[in-house]
Structures are given as structure tokens and as C-alpha cells.
Amino acid sequence: MAEKRKREENEIKRRLSLIEKTLQSITYKLERSHFNDYIEYVSNEKRIIKRAFFIGMLKGLGTAIGFSLIGAIIIYILNLLARSNLPYIADFISEIIEIIESK
């Protein structure tokens, strides 16, 4: 009977030791991943809204600048094609450029 109780106690100690090691491992991984900082960030709604707003502004600005550059490059290429003496293509492109410049 005492032997059985001792085995049970040893089994309980072994399981507790395993649980303790597992908890230490989880704690270490959470600290390493800066989980507390993430929870603090998520709990601050004003910060999230401000960050999303500025990200949206920067995306819009980047889109506008990119579209302007690509449009300018396309118009430049069309001007080059219009100046070349290709019979029908030059006339067509010069009409397109006149329409764009008039607006």
C-alpha cells in the first residue's frame, strides 16, 4: 500500500514537472514574440485608427504619384511615335495627344 502511494506521488511529481517545463516553454515563447506589446497595441483603439488612417493616406499618395509617372511616360512615348513619320499611326497619336492636352 505504501509502495502504491509512493508510485502515485512519483507519477504526480513527474507530471507536475512536465507541466512546469511546458509552462516555462510557453512563457519563454510569449516573451520572445513580444506578446505583451501586441496586447498593448491591440487594446489601444486610437492608435490603431491613426495608424490605419496614415497607411491609407500613404497608399493613396503612392497610387497618385505612380499613376502620374506612368501616364507621363505613356504620353512621352506617344509623342515620340507621333514625331516619327509613320503614315497612319503618327496622325492617330497626334490626335490623341491633342485631346489629352486640350483637357
Helices and strands as residue ranges (DSSP letters): H 2-32, H 35-43, H 45-83, H 87-102
